Amino acid sequence: MMKMLIIGEAPGASSPEWSVLQGPSGARLTRLFGRDWRDVADAINLLDWHQRADANGENKFPAFEARAAARMLLRVHPGLNGAGLACPLVLLLGRRVAHAFGVTGVAYFETTAVWSRTALEPVQRPAVVVPHPSGRSRWWNDQANREAAGAWFKKVEESFRK
């Protein structure tokens, strides 16, 4: 079975640096899919280190490093660069990950694309930006949003079951 690819920001502050989607983010995705997210997706983080708080206690997302990591991922990941089996869908977790891939101005759950410009011919993969599942996004505070997200994830999960 082909799996989608989930691309997150970085490990959570309380997670080991090598971890992907552990803690609240992974738990939310499992709830939304209705089964363990690992059954339908592979996952990778753009950054492999925790975000550090600045003097005001704010986490500053390292956008420059994230853009560089996104460019590298598009070059080396076989599901994205055309060298291997194509990822049928790429989930970009949050706007900051989407921006790192050059995806802007797209509504949550709207299908767009990520492009690999380093292959002999450009390679396009369908992508969807979803609110970051950690719960820090206020988007998740609205019950209607949570229900809409649940319906979308259920539809996607069913398509991967076939």
C-alpha positions, 0 to 999 in steps of 0.5 A: 500500500502506498502511503502519504507523506506527512512533513512536520516542523521539528520534534516537540520540546519534550521529545527526543530529537529523532522523534517524529509526531510523538506526543500531542501532534501524533495523538491528534493525527491518530484520532483524526485518521481513526487509527494509528497515523503510521498505518497510512503515512510516513513522516519526516520533520523539516528540522531535527532539533527543537526550536529554542525560545528567545529572551521573551520566551517565544519560539522563533521558527527558523524560516531560513533553515526550514526553506533550506531543509525543504529544498534538500528534501525535494532533492533527496526524498525519492517519493518527492523527486521522481526517483522512487514511488510517488507519494500520492499525497503530501501533508504539510503540517502548518503554515510555516512548513507550507511556506518553507516549500513555497506554498502560500495563500492556500486555505487549509485542506485545499489541494495544491502541489509541491514541486521538485525543480532539481529532477531532469523534468519538474516533478509535481506532488499533490499537497495539502496544508493542514493546521499544525496538530500540536494544538497551539493553532487557535484553528483547533479551538472551533468545534466546526473546524474540528468536525470538518477536519475529522471528516476530511481525514476520514475521507483520506483514510478511507481512500488509503484503505482501498 
